Amino acid sequence: MSSQRLKIQFQRLYSHFSGEDCETNLQDIAEVLFCTRRNVRMVINKMVEKGWIDWQPAVGRGKQSKLVFHSSDSELQYMHARKLVAEGKLEPALEVLENNADKLAQLIQEQLGHTTAQGKQIVRLPYYRAFSNLNPLCPLRRSEQHLARQIFNGLTRINEEKEEVEGDLAHHWESLSPRHWRFYIRPAVRFHDGKLLDSQDIITTLEQVKKQRLFKHIQTVDSPFPNTIDIYLRSDDYRLPELLSNVSAVIQPADAEHERDNELFPIGTGPYRVIQNDKQRFKLEAFDHFFGMRALIDVVDIWMLSEVASCYLQPAADSSQLSGVSVSTRLKLDEGCNYLLFNRMTGLANNEQWLAYFRCRLTPLNVLPLLEKNEIGDFRLTNAYGILPGWAHMPLMTGKISVPARRNVTLAFAEQHPVYPYIASAMRKLLAEDGLKLKVLELSTMEILSGKHADKIDIWLGGMSLSNYRDDAILSWFYNFDHIARAMPEAEFDEIERSVAHWRADIAMDSPCQSIGAKLVQGGQILPLFHNWLGVDDTGIIQGMQSNSMGWFDFKSVWMKPEH
């Protein structure tokens, strides 16, 4: 008899006797279950084995046996739903629970945390949205950038502790001239599908990468010898190894763009491979043939829970822990900020009066008091005075605010964001006080960074989180898919580009990035709003959980210490 059939039989039995212990006999039960006396004995024995009932047979003719219920119909239903949740079948589980979303959330939270199943160590994490695009050649949000680094490798990488460039797929490199670099590639590296990495994969990837403005000085890429890559540049660059650590430059198979599911199930060479990616769960499995040190955690299982705050990651064991993290040494300020980007090309901000009004009216000091604590409390926003924590470039705006005559302002921000709608609501209140109306567009990250509707948008509400704490990390954000370039007067953008080119060409020159941050803020292109707290809770048995600059932790470096 199937498990599901046995549950149905139990439900009939429980319903007939109203869950009350009683005296009965095999014939009565046979009539309730619509089966023979022989089958009744088998059914009862199975229910006794599972602990659902107790059956005390009568001794002597004409005496009644005793039936004792140990489980209720609802308990059995709950047990079945729990099993479905453990298997990742959330929609069937919700149906079993009669569409009670609260009960489903409770069952999901029971599954979170750390566990061992069939000898595999598993870490389960809550997150607030699904990951619909993991292709590094496309615009990626903060969390997708982190996940891409677990799935892919670049020629180089930045050591998160030392903040220095080190080898990844390339074990050594040399500058044959400031415009000619040679990289020596590790042999026998395999992609997740088992295919060996070859030079053509690297060449094809970098040919795609050089279409982006950040890499446009790459002229040609070829392979003069096995496991050797030569990169020729249009201009001098002593810092190419650092540049190639960018997440956009991680190496994909040469035929990746032709794969139908490349955005959901990308193929890389990294320590983890994607084995599940849907609206409910994202699952990574350790790649046994990784060329580096094999990950210690076998599976990283991320569950999508809309009620979970995204400001920290906590492998919680029960639901009460999901909302109790306090700011402490385990959390740190995001290496970045939420900000307003003004469209000084085709938006209202191309008028100096409008720009001055926005900069005076929409300051973090004015916006923060209008944010409801019960809506954004978990994020503990802190006023930003520059693009990065510690940078203070916000000018002191004094004088009377002049309200322009036009009455409609258009704001755009990325959809499925836990904070932006509340900031937009606060901005709407501020503008309404001056008789202005705010129109809001929620767009995908792809739509925003590709410039869709750019000519109709006055302000973009955005955020940036850098992949490390080096000053030059802001360049990947500044150049990102020309988003800032489209909103900035060409002469000002070109001036910054020239300063970056001079820095690349002069090995002794200090980074111009803090100066770039100052120009963006002081010139009115960017208005920093808030820094927020990011991090991980490292108080459990999972060892090595150190928050990186993006609020995540390196999956391959953590491990579980047995509990005593």
N, C-alpha and C positions, 0 to 999 in steps of 0.2 A: 504493500500500500504506500502511495506517495505521501510525502510530508504534508503537502497541501490538502490532500484528501482527508488525512487524519485530522487536520485542523478543522475542516468543515464538519466532520463527525463530532468533534469535541464541542463545536459551537452549537450543534443541534442538541446535544446532550445537556449542555449548560443552560441553554434556553428553555428546554422542556422542564427541567427541575429548578429553574430560576436561580441556579448557582447555590442551592441549599443542599447541605448534606441530608441524605435520606436513606430509607430502607426500600429496596426494590429487588427485582430478579432479572435473570438473563432474558426471559421472554419479553418482559416489558421494554427492556433496552433494545432488543431486536426490533420491536415494532417502532420505536423512536428513530432508530438508525436505518430502518428499511433494509435489514439484512438477516441472515440466518443465525441461529444460536451458535453455530460453529464459528462463524465470522465474528460474532459479538465477543467471544472469548479472546480471539486474536486482537481485536481492536482495543479491548480493555487492557490486555497485557501490554500493548504498545504505549497506551496512555499512562499506565503505571510506570513503565520504564522511563518515560520522559519526565515523570514527577508531576504530571498534571492532575492526577487523581490517586486515590487509594481505594482499593477494592477488597472488602472483607467478606469472603464467601460464607454463606450460612451452613451450619452443620445440622443435619436433620431435615426430614421431609416437611414441606409446607412452611419452612422458615424463610424469612427474607434476608438477603445479603445487604451489606451496608456500603453505600457509595459516598466517598468524601472528596470534595473538590479542593485541590491545592492551588489551582490557577483559575483566574477569572477569564472570561471571554476577552475582555479588554486587555488583560495582561498578555494573553497569547497574541493578540493583535499587535501589541507593542513589541513583543519579542520578534515577531515576524518583520515588523517595520525596521527594527534595529539591525536585523540581518541584511535587509535590503540596503540600508544606509551604508553598512560596512562594505557592501559590494559596489557602492557608488551608484546604485539605482534609486536616485532621489525622487523621480516622478512616481514610480510605482509605490515607493514608501509613503509619499504624500497621499496617494489614493487609499492605501491601507489605513492610514490615520484619518480618513474621511475629510481630507483637505484641511486638516488643522496644522497651519504653518508654524505655530508656536511649538507644538509637540515635535515637529520635524526639526526645527532649529535646535531644540534641546538634545535630540538624538545625534545630530551632527556634531554639536559641541562635545558630546561624550566621546566622540571618535578622535577629537583633536589631541595633540600632544605627541608623546613618544611611545613607541611600542615595538614589540618584536613579533613577527609573524613568519612562520615556516623558516626560521633561522635568519631572517632578514631584519635589519634595523631600519625602522621607518620613523620619519619626523613628519607630523601633520601640522600645517599652519593655516590660520584663517586669513582670508583677504577679501576685499570688498567688491572686486570686479573681475571679469574674465580677461584673458590675454588673447586678443583676436589677431595680433600681428607680431611675429617675432623675427621678421626678415630684417637684418641689420642695414640693408640698403634702403629701407623705408624709414619714415619718421617714427621714432620710438619714444614712448614715455619712460619715466624714471625706472619703474619696476621692470619693464621689458628690456631696458638696457642691462640691468643687473642679470636677468635670466639669460640674455644672449651671451653674457660672459661665462656662464656655466655650461653653455651648449657649444660655443665656438672658441677658436683660438686665433690670435693674430700672429703676425711675424714677431712682434714684440708685445710686451705688456708692462704696466707700471706696478712695481712692488708696492702693495698697500701700506706696508709698515715703513719702508725706507723712502717711499715716494721717488724711486729711481727706476729708470728703464732697465729691463732685463729681457733675456731671450724667452721666446715662447715656441712657435714653430721654427723660428730661426735660432740656432745655437750660438752663432757668431755673425758679425757683420763688420764691414770696413768701408771707409770713404775713399774711393779711388780718386775722387776729386769732389769739390763742393756740389757738383751736378751729376755725379755718378757714384751710386752706392751699390755694394754687393752684399747679399745676404746668403748665408749657408744654412740650408734647410735640414732638419732632422730626417733621417731615413726611416722607412717602414711605419709611417704614421697612417692610421686608418680612420676613415669616416665611420659614422655610426651604422651605416648600411654595409660595412665590411670592405668597401672599396679603398684602395691605397691612395693617399694623397700624392698627386704629381704636380709638376711645374705648371701645367696648363690650368689647373684649378686656381693657383695663385695669380697667374697672369690674367685670366678671365675676371677674377674678382677685382683686381686692382684696375683693370680697364673700366669696370663699372664705377669703382670708387672715384676715379679721377674726374668723373663728370660733376662731382660736387665741388663747390667753390673752395672748400678747405684744402682740397687735394689737386686743384687745377694746374699747379706747376709741375705735376708729374707728366712727363712727355711720353716715354715709352717704357715698357717692361718686357724683358725677355729672359731666356734661360740659356746661357752659353755652355753650361756643363750640367750633368746630372746633379740634382739637389742644390742648385745654385740659381739665384735670382738676381738679375741686374736691373736697377731702376735708374733711368735717366731723367733729369729735371730740366725745366726751362729756365730756372733761376737758382742761385746758390741756396743751399739749405744744409746747415750743419746739425739740424735738429730733426732730421727725417725719422730716425728710430723712435723718438718720442711721439711723433705724429702718427706713425703706423700702429701705435698702441690704441688708437681711437676705436671705439666699438664699431664704427662704420666700416673699418678696414679688416675686420675678422674674415677669415677665409672660408668660402663656401665651395661646394662642388661646381665644376664648370657648367654643368647642366641644371643648376639649381633653379634658374628662372623659368625653366620649362616644366618643373614639377608642379602639379596641380595644388597640393596642400603645403607648399613651401612656407607660407606665412604661419600656419598652425602647427605644422610638424617639420620644422627645419632640420636639415642634416648637417652636423658639424663634426669636429674632431675632439670636442671638449670632454670633461669628466662626467657629464650627464647627458642622456638622450631623452627626448620627449616621447612618452608612451601613451599619454592621454591629455587631451586639451579640448574641453567643451565649456559650456556655461556654468557647470557645477564644480568641475575639478580640473586641476592642472597637475600632471604627475611626471616627475623626472626619475629615471632609473640610472644608477651608476653604470658607466661604460667600462666593461671589464678590459677592453683593449686600449684604454687611454694611454698615451705615450708617457704621461707623467706618473705621479703616484696615485694609485687607484683610490677613489673616494671611500671614506670609512662608513658613511651613511649610505645604505643601499637604495633607499627610496625617499624622495622629498615629495610630499603629497599636499598640494595647496587647495583648500576648499573655499568656494566663493560664498561668503555670507554678507549680505548687504548691510547688516547692522554692525559689522566690525569696523572699528576705526582704523584708518590706514597709516596712522602716525607711528605705530610701532608694530613689531612682530613678536608674538609670544606663543610658543608651543604650549598652550594651556591645556590642563587636564580636565577642567570643568568650566562651565559657563560663568561661574562667579569670578573667575580670574580674568575674564576677557575685558573687564572694564575697570580694573582696580590698579593699573600701573600708575605710579606717580613719577614726576620728573626727578631723576636722580642721576648718579654717575653713570648709570646704564644707558641713559638717553643723552643725545647731544644735538646741538643746533644743526639743522640742515645746512649743508655746504651749498647754499643758494638762497633763493627767496621767491615769494610770490610777487608779481610786479604788474604794472600797467605799461603796455607798449603803445605809444601814440602814433597814429598814421599821419606822419608829417608830409606825405606825398599827395594823397587824394582824399584824406579825411579832414575833419574840422580843424585838427591841430596844425594844418599847414597855414592857418591864420594865427598870428602871434597873440591876438587877444584871446582866442579860444584856448591856445596852449597855456597861456598864463592862468586862465581861469581853472582849467583842469588841474594844473600843478598845485594851485592854492586850495582848491575845494576837495580834492580826492586824496588828501594825504592820509597816511595810516593813523595819525592822531585823530582825524575826523571819522574815519571808517570804523576803527576798532570798537568805540563805544556803542555802535549800532548793531554789532554782532551779538546774537543771543548766546549766552554761555552754555545753555543746554543743547545748542546746535553744534557749536565748534569747541566745546570745552576740552575734549580729548586732545585737541591739537595745540592748545596753549600757545597761541600765536604771540610773537614778540615783534615790536615795531622794528622795521629795517631802515637803516640810514645809508645803506649802500647795497650793492648787489650781493656781496658776501658778508658774513658776520665779521665784524671788526673793521669793515670799510665804512667810512663816514664821509659821504660825498653829497648828501642832501643839502641843498642851499636853504637858508632861512628865508621863507617867503613872507614878506611883510607888505603892508599897504592895503588899501581897500580893494576888495574883489569886484571886478567889473563883470557883470553878467551879460554875455552876448545875446543878441536878439533871437537867434534861431532856437527852436524848441524841441528838436529831436536829436538824440545822440544814440549811436549804434555801438553796442558792446558785444564782443565775441569771446567765447572761451571753450575749452575742451569738454566734451560731454562726459558723463559718468565720473564727475569729480566730486569728492565729498565736501569741499569747502567753497569752491567758486560760486555756486548758486547763492550762498549766504552773503558773500562779498558783493555780488551783483545786486542783491536786495538792499544792502546798506547803501550802495552807490545810488540806487534808484531813489531812496529816501532823501539823500543829500541833494541830488539834482532837482527833485520835486520841490524842495524848499525854495528853489530859485525859478520855479515855473518851467523846468525842463523835463522832457519825457525821455526815458531810457528804453530803447529796444534791445532785446537780448537774443543772440544767436548761439545755440549750443551746437558745435560742429565736431566732427571727428578730428583726431590729431592729423590725419592725412589731409583733410580739407583745409585745416588751418595752415600747415606748413607748405602746402602746395600753392597757397595764395588764392584759394577759392573765395569769392565775394570780397577780396581785399579792397577793391575800389569803393565798396559800400560800407566798409567798417571804419569807425572812428578810433576805437580803442580795442586792443586785445588784452584780456586778463590771462596771464600765463604764469608759469613757474619754471624754475631751472634748478636742477640738482647735478652737481658735478661729480664725475667718476672718481676724482681724487682731490687732494688738498693742494696740488700745485697751482701756481698762478696761471700757467698757460692752459689749464683745463677749461677756462672760460671760452677759449677760441672755438671749441666744438659747438658751444651754445651760440656764440656770436655769429658764426657762419651757417648755422643749422638750416639747410634747405632754403637759404636766402630769405628767411622770414623777416629778419631785421632789415636786410638790404632793401626789401620792397617798401618798408615803412619809413626809410631814412633818406634825406637828401643825398644825392649821388656824390657830391663833392665831399661831404663829411665822411661818408662810408669809404671813399677812395683814400682819404687821408689816413684813416685807421688801417686800411689794407697796406698802405705803403710802410707804416711803422712796423707792421708784422713782418713784411718782406725784409726790411732792414735788420730786424732782430734775427730772423732765420739766417741771414747772410753773415752775421757777425757773432762768432762764438763767444766773445767777451762781453757782449751787450746784455744788460739786465732786461728782464721780461717787461714788455710794455703793457701788460694786462691790467695792472691796477690803474694805469693812466687811461686805458680804454674804458674801464668801468667808470672812472670819474667823468670822462667826456660824455658817456651815454646818459648819466644821471644829471650832471650839471647843465648839459645842453638841452635837457627836456625831452630826450628820446625815450628814456625809461624812468618810471616812477616806482622805486622799490616800495613794497607794502609791508610784508611780514616774513620773518623767518619762523620756522616751526620745528618742533622737537621730533627727531626720528631716532630709531634705535631698536634694540632687541632686549628681551628679558633673559638674562643669562643666569638666573638663580636656580634652575633645575639641574637634572642630571646630565644635560647635554653640555659637553665641554667644548671650549674654544669658540663660543658664540660671541664674537666681537663685531659690533656694528661698523659697517663701512660708511663711506661718505654719502651713500645713497639710501641709508636706513635699512639695509639688508645685511646678511652675513654670508661669507663664502661657504657654500654647502659642502664642498669637498674637504674642508678643514675641520669640521666638527665631528664629534664622536660621543657615544653614550657610555658613561661610567656606570657599572652595575650598582644597584642600590643595595645597601647592607641591611 
